[in-house]
Amino acid sequence: MAHTSLVIILLAALITPLVLAKFKISILPTAVVEILVGIILGPSLFNIVQVDSVLSGLSSTGVIVLLFLSGVEIDFDLFKPKRKQLSELEQKSQKNLPKYSTVKLSLYGYATIMVMSLALGYFCKFTGLFSDQWLAAILFMTVSLGIVIATLKEKGILSSPLGQTILLISALGEVVPIIALTIYISIFGTDSKSLWLTLILFAVAALVFFRFRKFFYHLDSFNKSTTQVDVRLAFFIIALLATVAVGVGSEAVLGAFVGGMVYKLLQPTPSTKEKLDSIGYGFFIPIFFMMSGVGLNVKELIADPKTLILIPIFLLSYWLAKALLYPVFRLRFDKKNALAGTGLISTTITMVLAILKVANDMHLLSSQQSGAFLLAAIITCVVGPLVFNQKFVSNESVVTPITLHIFGANLSTITVSQQLDNDWYDVRLYTDDKNNYETLDNKARVHLLKSIDPTEIKDCGAFDADIAVFSFMDSEKNYQLAKTAKQYGVKRVIARFEDRNILNPKEQELIDLGVEVYNTFAVNVAMLRELIEVPSTFKMIESNSMELHEVTLKNHQYVGMKIQELPFNDQVTITRIFRAGNIVHPVGTTVLQLDDRIIFSAPKGIGTKVRHQVNHLN
């Protein structure tokens, strides 16, 4: 029967995402559906899966791998001190930055959760609902980081300010309860150990980091498809720190989470992270979520009147503990996204399972109380993502348009500015020719420059852009402006050089500065080659109803997917892929890889949405 249960769980793990994709069910993240599937397969309904040592071991490994991968998701760049030497543009931009950073919002937000949880814990003790106020408070302050990450990934906003704020609060919602549980066990546990021993865990983590900090710099020299040393290192870190955590009287999940952060600091390659995600989310983690549902006997729990009374009370407590997040989110985000973020963070399950296991081992709560806490947590995992998916709105607080300033009004630049001025780009066209300005002002957002002196252009704010393109006929003028813009701090600078005599002696200087150079002859040659090799692409470029786009694949959701499997495949035509310096001629079965530069055409209005989905760091 043991092997039969394992086969059933693995079959359910395979079928669940296929069914969700087939019927286009996206209102709930896959992880939540897997818990519900586990409830259906367990004693709550069909009772065809039995908990045994194999499934129990795989489930325990699953939660440890989940916490490890959660630690890997933390963006440590958010905690880096600001550079002392800022460019003029960066100094100017600092004044326009939101008053509350993602880190500050996260700290404020989780502080409200802690205060509310302590108050609710005292309320439970005062009313006699639950005698241990500290354990109740720890339960209420938990957040399910796994559910949160899965939801943010499926929306493609993990790297956005809203996504990172939610992620950091959720990370605290797992780390703080783990530490609090460690303190609790050290004080009240019968087998407790000194709290100071927990420092050993962090000392070992630091030792691992310093020992392997240059590991990925030399990975290519010793890694093979048959060895996968990078994956072996990951599981060594998981096993080592989880073992140390248990040895010092804490929980294995704390060691796994710390291990994930250490691994992230080692700066693994994108391909390594892909492999770990494949192992975790492809095998261990689905088993953990499903077995969480299997281990719950809903019929037995709801048959007890005491449990029925406790479930809504504990559910309301889980939500009230996060209620003050809404005004914190409103300090930076609009009403809908503030409500969406609050709803998503209200989800909790992973740490609840770990805490209840410890509490049951210490005989601190009854089966009715344990079941009520767990059922209420599962309900939050259903409601939270539903609220998020219903209320979330993609706007400038989530995705900021790229500011593009083009200097030099001519037939090419006016056409480009018209085509790119959309939700993806905020385009402005500048000219110093009054006749051009009067002629073109009604066709695009054209601004007249009083002078092309670099200092005056900088002072009037025309260099305040993410991308600056200099397309004057005068190559010397473009050189001076491009150089000034780059020194001012513009991220991308593109300059036109028709005169090779001017470019040749200055080309290396421009390359060192990071200036991108083009000329119309090279563009014409490239277009003619495209016409010869891919005539359909050229026709799309000429078409007024179609737009040509280039995007770099950053969204892990599409990595490893065949072109014919893309959800927007019927709306776009991929004509060329540039991969590691080579050209790939795409067909329906071509598998996409991370950092592929994809050239595709799409009808107006569709291309920008696809670009956002494909390019969004996830």
C-alpha positions in Angstrom: 0.0 0.0 0.0 2.9 2.3 0.7 4.1 2.3 -2.9 0.5 2.6 -4.1 0.0 5.8 -2.1 3.3 7.3 -3.5 2.2 6.5 -7.0 -1.2 8.1 -6.4 0.4 11.3 -5.0 2.9 11.6 -7.9 0.1 11.0 -10.4 -2.0 13.7 -8.7 1.0 16.0 -8.8 1.3 15.4 -12.5 -2.3 15.8 -13.4 -3.1 18.9 -11.2 -1.1 21.5 -13.2 -2.3 19.9 -16.5 -6.0 20.3 -15.4 -5.4 23.9 -14.3 -3.8 24.7 -17.7 -6.5 22.8 -19.7 -9.4 24.7 -18.1 -7.4 27.9 -17.6 -7.9 28.1 -13.9 -5.6 30.8 -12.5 -7.5 32.3 -9.6 -5.7 30.0 -7.2 -2.0 29.2 -7.2 -1.0 25.6 -7.9 0.2 25.1 -4.3 -3.2 25.9 -2.8 -4.9 23.5 -5.3 -2.4 20.8 -4.3 -3.4 21.1 -0.7 -7.1 20.8 -1.7 -6.3 17.8 -3.8 -4.5 16.2 -0.8 -7.7 16.8 1.3 -9.7 15.0 -1.4 -7.3 12.0 -1.6 -7.0 11.7 2.2 -9.4 10.6 5.0 -11.5 13.7 4.5 -13.1 12.3 1.4 -11.8 9.3 -0.7 -9.2 8.0 1.8 -7.1 6.4 -0.9 -3.7 7.8 0.3 -2.2 6.5 3.6 0.5 8.4 5.5 3.6 6.1 5.7 7.3 6.5 6.4 8.2 7.1 2.7 5.6 9.8 2.1 6.3 11.4 5.5 10.0 11.6 4.7 9.4 13.0 1.3 7.0 15.6 2.7 9.4 16.6 5.4 12.1 17.0 2.7 9.6 19.0 0.7 9.1 21.7 3.3 12.9 21.9 3.9 13.5 22.4 0.2 10.7 24.9 0.0 12.2 27.0 2.7 15.6 26.7 1.1 14.3 28.0 -2.3 12.4 30.7 -0.4 15.7 31.9 1.0 17.2 31.9 -2.5 14.5 34.3 -3.6 15.6 37.1 -1.3 16.9 40.1 -3.2 19.9 41.2 -1.1 20.5 44.2 -3.4 17.7 45.9 -1.4 19.9 45.9 1.7 23.1 47.2 0.1 24.2 50.6 1.2 23.8 53.4 -1.3 26.9 54.2 -3.3 28.7 57.3 -2.1 29.6 58.3 -5.7 26.3 58.9 -7.4 26.0 60.4 -10.9 24.2 63.7 -11.3 21.1 61.9 -12.7 21.1 59.4 -9.8 21.4 62.3 -7.3 18.5 64.0 -9.0 16.5 60.8 -9.1 17.0 60.4 -5.3 14.7 63.4 -4.7 11.9 61.7 -6.7 12.2 58.3 -5.0 9.2 57.2 -3.0 9.4 58.3 0.6 9.1 54.8 1.8 11.4 52.1 0.4 10.4 48.5 0.1 12.7 47.6 3.1 11.2 50.3 5.3 7.7 49.4 4.3 8.5 45.7 5.0 9.8 46.5 8.5 6.9 48.7 9.4 4.4 46.1 8.0 5.8 43.2 9.9 6.0 45.3 13.1 2.2 45.8 12.9 1.8 42.0 12.5 3.9 41.3 15.6 1.9 43.8 17.7 -1.5 42.6 16.5 -0.4 38.9 17.0 0.7 39.5 20.6 -2.6 41.3 21.3 -4.6 38.5 19.8 -2.6 35.9 21.8 -3.4 37.7 25.0 -7.1 37.8 23.9 -7.1 34.1 23.4 -5.7 33.5 26.9 -8.0 36.1 28.5 -11.2 34.5 26.9 -10.0 31.0 27.6 -10.0 30.0 23.9 -6.3 29.0 24.1 -4.2 29.0 27.3 -0.8 29.6 25.8 -0.7 33.3 24.6 2.9 33.0 23.3 2.3 30.0 21.1 -0.9 31.6 19.7 0.9 34.8 18.9 3.6 32.9 17.1 1.0 31.1 15.0 -0.8 34.3 14.1 2.3 36.1 13.0 3.2 33.4 10.4 3.0 33.9 6.7 3.2 31.2 4.0 6.2 32.3 2.0 5.8 29.4 -0.4 2.2 30.4 -1.4 3.2 34.0 -1.7 6.2 33.3 -4.0 4.1 31.0 -6.1 1.4 33.7 -6.5 3.8 36.5 -7.3 5.7 34.3 -9.8 2.5 33.4 -11.6 1.7 37.1 -11.8 5.2 38.0 -12.9 5.7 40.8 -10.4 8.3 39.2 -8.0 10.9 41.8 -8.8 8.6 44.9 -8.7 8.4 47.2 -5.7 5.1 45.7 -4.7 6.3 42.2 -5.2 9.5 42.7 -3.2 7.6 44.4 -0.3 5.2 41.5 -0.1 8.2 39.1 -0.4 10.2 40.7 2.4 7.2 40.8 4.8 6.5 37.2 4.0 10.1 36.2 4.6 10.0 37.9 8.0 6.7 36.0 8.5 8.7 32.8 8.3 12.0 33.8 9.9 10.6 35.6 12.9 8.2 32.8 13.9 11.0 30.3 13.5 13.3 32.3 15.8 10.4 32.9 18.2 9.6 29.2 18.2 13.3 28.4 19.0 13.1 30.9 21.9 9.8 29.3 23.1 11.2 25.8 23.0 14.4 26.9 24.9 12.2 28.4 27.7 9.3 26.0 27.9 10.5 22.8 26.3 11.3 19.8 28.4 14.2 18.9 26.1 15.3 22.5 25.7 18.8 23.7 25.0 20.6 27.0 25.5 19.3 29.7 23.2 22.8 30.9 22.6 23.5 27.6 20.8 21.5 29.0 17.9 24.4 31.3 17.1 26.3 28.2 16.1 23.9 27.9 13.2 24.8 31.3 11.9 28.5 30.7 12.5 28.4 27.6 10.4 26.4 29.5 7.7 29.1 32.1 7.6 31.8 29.5 7.4 30.1 27.8 4.5 29.8 31.2 2.7 33.5 32.1 3.0 34.5 28.6 2.0 32.5 28.5 -1.2 32.2 32.2 -2.0 34.2 31.8 -5.3 32.5 28.5 -6.2 30.5 29.8 -9.1 33.4 31.8 -10.5 35.1 28.4 -11.4 32.0 26.3 -11.9 32.5 25.8 -15.6 35.9 24.3 -15.1 34.7 21.3 -13.1 30.9 21.0 -13.6 29.6 18.3 -15.9 26.2 17.1 -16.9 27.0 13.8 -15.1 28.1 15.5 -11.9 25.9 18.6 -11.4 28.2 19.9 -8.7 26.2 23.1 -8.2 23.1 21.0 -7.3 25.2 18.8 -5.0 26.5 21.9 -3.2 22.9 23.1 -2.7 21.8 19.8 -1.0 25.0 19.7 1.0 24.2 23.1 2.4 20.5 22.2 3.1 21.5 19.0 4.9 24.4 20.6 6.9 22.5 23.7 8.1 19.2 21.7 8.8 21.2 19.2 10.9 23.0 22.0 12.8 19.6 23.8 13.4 18.1 20.6 14.9 21.3 20.0 16.9 21.2 23.4 18.6 17.5 23.0 19.5 15.9 24.9 16.7 13.9 23.6 13.7 15.3 22.2 10.4 13.3 24.8 8.4 15.3 27.6 10.0 18.5 25.9 8.9 17.1 25.4 5.4 16.0 29.0 5.1 19.4 30.3 6.3 21.0 27.9 3.8 18.9 29.4 1.0 20.2 32.9 1.8 23.8 31.7 1.9 23.3 30.0 -1.5 21.9 33.2 -2.9 24.9 35.2 -1.6 27.2 32.8 -3.5 25.5 34.2 -6.6 24.4 31.0 -8.4 24.0 31.1 -12.2 20.4 31.3 -13.6 20.8 27.7 -14.9 21.6 26.5 -11.5 18.6 28.1 -10.0 16.5 26.6 -12.8 17.7 23.1 -11.9 17.0 23.6 -8.2 13.5 24.9 -9.0 12.9 21.9 -11.2 13.9 19.5 -8.5 12.0 21.3 -5.8 8.8 22.4 -7.5 8.8 19.3 -9.8 9.1 16.7 -7.0 9.5 17.4 -3.3 7.3 20.5 -2.8 4.1 19.2 -4.5 4.4 16.1 -2.2 4.7 18.4 0.8 1.6 20.4 -0.1 -0.5 17.4 -1.0 0.5 15.5 2.2 -0.5 18.6 4.2 -4.0 18.1 2.9 -3.9 14.3 3.3 -2.9 14.6 6.9 -6.1 16.6 7.7 -9.3 14.7 8.5 -11.9 17.4 7.8 -14.9 15.2 8.5 -13.6 14.3 11.9 -12.8 17.9 12.8 -16.0 19.5 11.7 -18.0 16.8 13.5 -16.7 18.2 16.8 -18.8 21.3 17.9 -15.7 22.8 19.7 -13.7 22.8 16.5 -16.6 24.4 14.5 -16.6 27.3 17.1 -12.8 27.7 17.1 -12.3 27.7 13.3 -14.0 31.1 12.5 -12.3 32.6 15.6 -8.8 31.5 14.6 -9.5 32.4 11.0 -10.6 35.9 12.0 -7.4 36.1 14.2 -5.2 35.2 11.3 -6.8 38.0 9.2 -6.8 40.6 12.0 -3.1 40.0 12.7 -2.4 41.3 9.1 -5.2 44.0 9.0 -2.9 46.9 9.8 -0.8 46.1 6.7 -3.3 47.9 4.6 -2.5 51.4 5.9 1.2 50.6 5.6 0.8 49.6 1.9 -1.2 52.8 1.3 1.9 54.8 2.2 3.2 53.9 -1.3 0.6 51.9 -3.3 -2.9 52.6 -4.4 -6.0 51.2 -2.7 -6.5 48.1 -4.8 -2.9 47.0 -4.7 -2.7 47.7 -0.9 -5.7 45.5 -0.4 -4.2 42.8 -2.8 -0.9 42.8 -0.8 -2.7 42.6 2.5 -4.9 39.7 1.3 -1.9 37.7 0.0 0.2 38.1 3.1 -2.8 36.9 5.2 -2.1 33.4 3.8 -0.4 31.0 6.2 0.3 27.2 6.2 3.9 26.2 6.1 5.1 27.4 9.5 1.7 26.6 11.1 2.3 23.0 10.2 5.8 23.1 11.8 4.6 24.9 14.9 1.6 22.6 15.4 4.0 19.6 15.1 6.2 21.0 17.9 3.1 21.9 20.0 1.6 18.5 19.6 4.9 16.8 20.6 5.0 19.0 23.7 1.3 18.2 24.4 0.4 21.9 24.5 -3.0 21.8 22.6 -5.9 19.5 22.0 -6.7 17.8 18.7 -9.7 20.2 18.3 -7.4 23.3 18.8 -4.8 21.9 16.4 -7.3 21.0 13.8 -9.0 24.4 14.0 -5.7 26.2 13.7 -4.8 24.1 10.6 -8.2 24.4 8.9 -8.3 28.1 9.4 -4.8 28.3 7.9 -5.9 26.4 4.8 -8.9 28.7 4.4 -6.5 31.7 4.4 -4.5 30.0 1.6 -7.7 29.9 -0.5 -9.1 33.3 0.3 -5.8 35.3 0.2 -4.7 34.5 -3.4 -8.3 35.0 -4.5 -8.3 38.5 -3.0 -4.9 39.2 -4.6 -5.9 38.1 -8.1 -9.1 40.0 -7.9 -7.7 43.3 -6.6 -4.2 43.4 -8.1 -3.8 46.1 -10.8 -0.7 46.5 -12.9 0.1 50.2 -12.9 3.1 52.6 -12.5 3.6 51.7 -8.9 4.2 48.1 -10.1 5.7 48.6 -13.6 7.3 51.9 -14.5 7.4 52.9 -18.2 10.9 53.3 -19.7 11.7 57.0 -20.3 13.0 57.4 -23.9 14.3 60.8 -25.1 15.3 61.1 -28.8 17.3 64.0 -30.0 17.1 65.0 -33.7 13.8 65.2 -35.5 13.8 63.4 -38.9 11.6 60.9 -40.8 13.1 58.0 -38.9 12.9 59.3 -35.4 9.4 60.8 -35.7 8.2 57.4 -36.9 10.0 55.5 -34.1 8.6 57.9 -31.4 5.1 57.4 -32.7 5.4 53.6 -32.6 7.1 53.4 -29.2 4.9 55.9 -27.3 2.8 53.5 -25.4 2.4 51.8 -22.0 5.9 50.4 -22.2 7.8 53.6 -23.2 7.4 57.2 -22.3 8.8 58.9 -25.4 9.8 62.5 -26.0 11.4 63.9 -29.2 13.8 66.9 -29.1 14.9 69.2 -31.9 16.7 72.5 -32.2 15.2 73.2 -35.6 12.2 75.5 -35.3 10.9 74.6 -38.7 11.0 70.9 -37.8 9.3 71.6 -34.5 6.4 73.5 -36.1 6.0 70.8 -38.8 6.1 67.8 -36.5 4.6 69.1 -33.2 1.2 67.8 -34.1 2.5 64.3 -34.9 4.4 63.5 -31.7 5.5 65.0 -28.4 8.2 67.2 -29.9 10.1 69.7 -27.7 12.0 72.6 -29.1 15.6 73.1 -27.7 16.9 76.6 -27.4 20.4 75.3 -27.8 22.2 72.0 -28.3 24.8 73.0 -25.8 25.2 69.9 -23.6 25.2 71.9 -20.4 22.0 73.7 -21.3 20.3 70.4 -22.3 21.3 68.9 -19.0 20.0 71.9 -17.1 16.6 71.8 -18.8 16.1 68.2 -17.8 16.2 66.7 -21.3 18.9 64.2 -20.2 16.7 62.8 -17.4 15.8 59.5 -19.2 16.5 55.8 -19.0 17.5 55.8 -22.7 18.8 58.7 -24.8 19.1 58.5 -28.6 21.1 61.1 -30.5 20.2 61.1 -34.2 21.5 64.5 -35.5 23.2 64.4 -38.9 26.2 66.1 -37.3 28.4 63.2 -35.9 30.5 65.5 -33.8 27.4 66.9 -32.2 26.2 63.4 -31.4 29.6 62.5 -29.9 29.6 65.5 -27.5 26.0 64.9 -26.5 26.4 61.2 -26.0 29.5 61.6 -23.9 27.9 64.2 -21.7 24.7 62.1 -21.3 26.7 59.0 -20.3 28.8 61.0 -17.8 25.6 62.5 -16.4 24.3 59.0 -15.6 21.9 58.0 -18.4 21.7 54.2 -18.4 21.6 53.6 -22.1 22.9 56.0 -24.7 22.6 55.4 -28.5 24.4 57.7 -30.9 24.3 58.0 -34.7 27.6 58.3 -36.6 27.5 58.6 -40.4 31.1 59.9 -40.6 33.6 57.1 -39.9 36.4 59.7 -39.8 34.9 61.2 -36.7 34.0 57.8 -35.1 37.2 55.9 -35.6 39.5 57.9 -33.3 36.7 58.1 -30.6 35.1 54.6 -30.9 37.1 53.0 -28.1 36.3 56.0 -25.8 32.6 55.5 -26.5 32.8 51.8 -26.0 34.5 52.3 -22.6 31.7 54.8 -21.7 29.1 52.2 -22.8 27.7 54.2 -25.7 25.9 52.2 -28.4 26.7 53.3 -32.0 24.7 53.0 -35.3 24.7 54.4 -38.8 22.0 54.2 -41.5 24.3 52.3 -43.9 24.7 49.4 -41.3 20.9 49.5 -40.6 20.1 49.3 -44.3 22.5 46.4 -44.8 20.9 44.6 -41.9 17.4 45.2 -43.3 18.3 44.0 -46.7 19.8 40.8 -45.2 16.5 40.4 -43.2 14.5 40.8 -46.4 16.5 38.1 -48.1 16.6 35.7 -45.3 13.2 36.2 -43.6 10.9 38.1 -46.1 7.9 37.7 -43.8 9.6 39.7 -41.1 10.3 42.6 -43.5 6.7 42.6 -44.6 5.6 42.8 -40.9 8.0 45.7 -40.4 6.5 47.6 -43.2 2.9 46.8 -42.1 1.1 49.6 -40.2 -0.9 47.0 -38.3 2.1 45.0 -37.1 4.9 46.0 -34.8 8.4 44.4 -34.5 9.8 43.9 -31.0 12.9 42.6 -29.3 12.9 41.3 -25.8 15.2 39.3 -23.5 13.7 36.3 -21.8 13.9 36.9 -18.0 10.6 35.3 -16.9 11.3 31.8 -15.6 7.7 30.9 -16.3 8.6 30.6 -20.0 12.1 29.0 -19.7 12.1 25.5 -21.0 8.8 26.0 -22.8 8.4 25.2 -26.5 7.4 28.1 -28.7 4.2 26.3 -29.7 3.3 26.0 -26.0 3.5 29.7 -25.3 0.1 31.0 -24.1 0.4 34.0 -26.6 1.7 31.9 -29.5 -1.4 32.5 -31.6 -0.9 36.3 -31.2 2.8 36.7 -32.1 5.3 35.5 -34.6 8.8 34.8 -33.4 11.2 35.3 -36.3 14.7 35.1 -34.8 16.4 34.2 -31.5 19.9 35.3 -30.5 21.4 32.9 -28.0 24.9 33.2 -26.5 26.1 35.0 -29.6 24.5 32.6 -32.1 21.4 32.9 -34.2 18.7 30.3 -33.7 16.1 29.9 -36.4 12.9 29.2 -34.4 10.3 26.5 -35.1 7.3 25.4 -33.1 9.4 22.9 -31.1 12.3 25.3 -30.3 12.8 25.3 -26.5 13.3 28.8 -25.0 16.2 29.4 -22.7 16.9 32.1 -20.1 18.4 35.3 -21.6 17.3 34.5 -25.1 17.0 37.7 -27.2 13.7 37.1 -29.0 12.7 39.0 -32.2 8.9 38.8 -32.7 6.1 40.7 -34.4 2.6 41.3 -33.1 -0.4 43.4 -33.8 -0.5 46.9 -32.2 -1.3 46.8 -28.6 -0.3 43.1 -28.2 3.4 43.4 -28.4 4.0 45.6 -25.4 2.0 43.2 -23.2 3.9 40.2 -24.4 7.2 42.1 -23.8 6.3 42.8 -20.3 5.4 39.2 -19.6 8.6 37.8 -21.2 11.0 40.4 -19.9 9.7 40.6 -16.3 12.3 39.3 -13.9 10.7 36.4 -12.1 
